[in-house]
């Protein structure tokens, strides 16, 4: 069972393959098969296979970029201000701050 069709009852094979390639072969990946809870895996799968889930407007893209830049600049500032202090950086987690901000905005 798949959620690729959204409200559509049937998809052609070509459309199914195109949608699956867009979801699973793109530049953004989602790791969820390691989760032990089948209900949690199914929830993630349903969410990422929903049609149009990754579509963002130009304004949303600009806001996301501004938040990413702000979070990395803040890390650079902390490194310059306290160079000898032990601290934890954002390496690999740069998107965490904009994601948290988006969650707060929605809530």
N, C-alpha and C positions, 0 to 999 in steps of 0.2 A: 504494500500500500504506500502511496506517495501523496504528497501535498503539492506537487508541482503545478497542477492544473488550476488551483485556486477554486474559482466558481465554475470553471469549465468541467464538463463531465468526461470528455474524451480529448486526447491529444494525439496527434500523429507521431509516429516514431521519430521523425526528423525534429519535431518540436520538443519532444521529450529529451532527446539526446542534446539538443541545443541548450535547453534549460539546465540539464545536469552538468554540462561542460561549463556553463556560466557560473554555476554554484560551486562545483567541486574542483574546477581546473583554473580558476581565476587567481588573482594575486593575493586574495585574502583567504585564509584557511580557518577552519573551525575544528578543533579536536574535541570529540565528545564520545567516541566509541570506548574509551577507557573507563567510562563511568559504570559503576556496578548496578545502579538502579535503572531498570528498563524504562520506567515511567519518565525519569529525568532525561534519558537518551532520546526517547520519543518526543518529549517536549522541545528539546534543542533541535532535533531533526525537523519537526513541524515548523519551528520558527525560521530556520535558515532556508527551507525549501519553499517558503511562502513567496509567491510571485511579487516582484517589485520591492522586496524588503530592503535592498541596498540602494534604492534610488534616493538620491539627495538633490535638493534644489541647489542652485548656485549660492544662495544666501547661507544655507546650512553648511555647504562646503567651506565658505569663507569663515564662518564662525568656528568651525572645527579647526581650520588651519590657524586662526588667531589664537585659539586655546592651546594648540600644540606648541606654537612658537612661544607663547607666554610661559608655559611650563618648562620648556628647555632653557629659556632665558633666566628663569628663576633659579634653576639648578646651576647655571653658569655664575650667577650672582653669588650664590652661597659658596661656590668653590673659590671665588676670588676674595670674598669677605673673610672666610675662615679656612684658609688653605691647609693649615696643619691639624685641623680638627677631624676626628673620625666621623664620617657621615655616610649615609647610604644614598646612592644616586638613582637616577631614573632609567638607567640603561636597560632597554627592552620593555620598559613600562611607561614610556612617554605618553601613551594614549590613555593611561589610567586616570590622569587628572581631568582631561576633557570628558571622559566617560562618566566619571563621578559628578561632574558639573551638569552634564546632560540629565543624569538620573535625578539630581536635585531639582533641576528646572521642571522636569515632568511631574515630580511628586508635589 
